[in-house]
Amino acid sequence: AEAELAATQPEVSGTLRVASFQTVLLEIAPPALTLLNLRYPSLQVEITQRAVDEAFSGLLAHDFDLILGEEYPDLPDPVRAGTDRADLVRDPLFLAVPSHGAWAQQPDRIADLADAPWALDPPGTASGDWARAMCRGAGFEPRVRMEGPDPLLHAQMVRTGHAVAFVPALIAAEHLAGAQLAGLTGNPERILYTSVRAGRGGHPAVVAFREVLARVAAERRPDTPRRRLQAR
């Protein structure tokens, strides 16, 4: 009923409360807000940084109106009951190695990095579990030098020659200057998506924000590294 009432108004207005995780806040949210201000000046957006599970809890508790989530290969993230999910963009996943230091040589396979120090997200997170599964699939348990949920710290560890890491393409261009990137076998991608409470997908503020996010995400798609790792 609220969405239907809002649809009768002459312009998109009100306040949209959004929760998102770091990579989206870094690369998509700022240009999206700029575009929203131009197109919908009466719409106010309030953004809070939250991990995906916390964001979903806040969405269902009516603390947020829209949240952003991510899904990694072979780790399906089911649509939660009472929510409406819309996929936003597919974000390729790359391997990043330093351009100097002991691990600056370009590996041919992930297995070549069995003895390397890694920067990884914690176990129990989609990104952390996916990265460990990639290493285990190559026949080794990663030696974690830096564990944490901050992709910028991972990037810094790679740039300074202290670790290797898997990185989403969304942050690669801006935050991995000087590092060496390689494509992964099978072209794995994470899916970025938005979720709202069921019945809210047609609310004008939600429609406007989703449209702007999709446009910005499409414009920021990076080039794929020329070099690709071997399967074996």
Secondary structure, DSSP 8 states (H G I E B T S, - for coil): -HHHHHHTSSS--EEEEEEE-HHHHHHTHHHHHHHHHHH-TTEEEEEEE--HHHHHHHHHTTS-SEEEEEEBTTB-----TTEEEEEEEEEEEEEEE-SSSTT-S--SSGGGGTTSEEEE--TTSHHHHHHHHHHHHTT---EEEEE-S-HHHHHHHHHTTS-BEEEEHHHHHHH-TTSEEEE-TT--EEEEEEEEETT-TT-HHHHHHHHHHHHHHHHT-----S-B----
